[in-house]
Amino acid sequence: MGELSTLPNIAKKMEEQLNQVGIMTIQQLQETGSREAWLKIKAMDPSACYNRLCALEGALQKVRWHNLPPEIKADLKEFYTLHK
C-alpha cells in the first residue's frame, strides 16, 4: 500500500481507486479535493456512495469521517444528492 493509505479512511480499495483515477499522493488528493476525487471515482464505479465522499473529506481533514462536523456532512450530502 502507498502513501494515501496513511490517511484516515483510506484503505486498500479506496487507495486503488484513487490511483486508477490518477491520484497517487496526498498532495494530489489535496489539490484535487474530496468532491472532484469522488466524481472521478464515481465515473468508474457507480456504486460510489455518500460514505465514500465523506471518507475522502475526512482523509483530507485527517479525521475519521464519522467525526466530521455536522455542517460539513450536510454540505457533502447536498453535493452527493446533486451528483448521484
C-alpha positions as CSV (number, residue, x, y, z in Angstrom):
1,M,0.0,0.0,0.0
2,G,1.2,3.5,-0.7
3,E,1.2,6.9,0.8
4,L,-2.6,7.5,0.6
5,S,-3.3,4.6,2.9
6,T,-1.6,6.5,5.7
7,L,-4.6,8.9,5.8
8,P,-7.7,8.0,7.9
9,N,-10.5,6.3,6.0
10,I,-8.2,5.3,3.1
11,A,-8.0,1.5,2.9
12,K,-6.6,-0.6,0.1
13,K,-9.6,-0.5,-2.2
14,M,-10.0,3.3,-1.8
15,E,-6.3,3.8,-2.5
16,E,-6.5,1.6,-5.6
17,Q,-9.5,3.6,-6.9
18,L,-7.7,6.9,-6.3
19,N,-4.6,5.5,-8.1
20,Q,-6.8,4.4,-11.0
21,V,-8.1,8.0,-11.4
22,G,-4.6,9.4,-11.3
23,I,-4.3,10.4,-7.7
24,M,-1.2,8.8,-6.3
25,T,-0.1,11.1,-3.5
26,I,-1.5,13.0,-0.6
27,Q,-0.6,16.3,-2.3
28,Q,-2.5,15.2,-5.4
29,L,-5.6,14.4,-3.3
30,Q,-5.3,17.8,-1.6
31,E,-5.1,19.6,-4.9
32,T,-8.0,17.6,-6.4
33,G,-10.2,17.9,-3.3
34,S,-12.7,15.4,-2.0
35,R,-15.6,16.3,-4.3
36,E,-13.6,16.1,-7.5
37,A,-11.8,12.9,-6.4
38,W,-15.2,11.3,-5.6
39,L,-16.6,12.4,-9.0
40,K,-13.7,10.7,-10.7
41,I,-14.2,7.5,-8.7
42,K,-17.9,7.6,-9.4
43,A,-17.3,7.8,-13.1
44,M,-15.6,4.4,-13.0
45,D,-17.5,2.9,-10.1
46,P,-21.2,3.8,-10.0
47,S,-21.5,2.3,-6.5
48,A,-19.5,5.2,-5.0
49,C,-21.7,6.4,-2.2
50,Y,-22.1,9.3,0.2
51,N,-19.9,7.5,2.8
52,R,-17.1,7.3,0.3
53,L,-17.4,11.0,-0.3
54,C,-17.3,11.7,3.5
55,A,-14.3,9.3,3.8
56,L,-12.4,11.3,1.3
57,E,-13.2,14.6,3.0
58,G,-12.3,13.1,6.4
59,A,-9.0,11.9,4.9
60,L,-8.2,15.4,3.8
61,Q,-9.0,16.7,7.3
62,K,-7.2,13.8,8.9
63,V,-10.2,12.6,10.9
64,R,-12.4,9.6,10.7
65,W,-15.3,10.6,8.5
66,H,-17.8,9.9,11.4
67,N,-16.2,12.8,13.2
68,L,-16.7,15.4,10.5
69,P,-18.7,18.4,11.8
70,P,-22.4,18.3,11.0
71,E,-22.3,21.3,8.7
72,I,-19.6,19.7,6.5
73,K,-21.6,16.4,6.4
74,A,-24.7,18.4,5.4
75,D,-22.7,20.2,2.6
76,L,-21.4,16.9,1.4
77,K,-24.9,15.4,1.5
78,E,-26.2,18.2,-0.7
79,F,-23.3,17.7,-3.2
80,Y,-23.9,14.0,-3.2
81,T,-27.6,14.4,-3.8
82,L,-26.9,16.7,-6.8
83,H,-24.4,14.3,-8.4
84,K,-25.7,10.8,-7.6
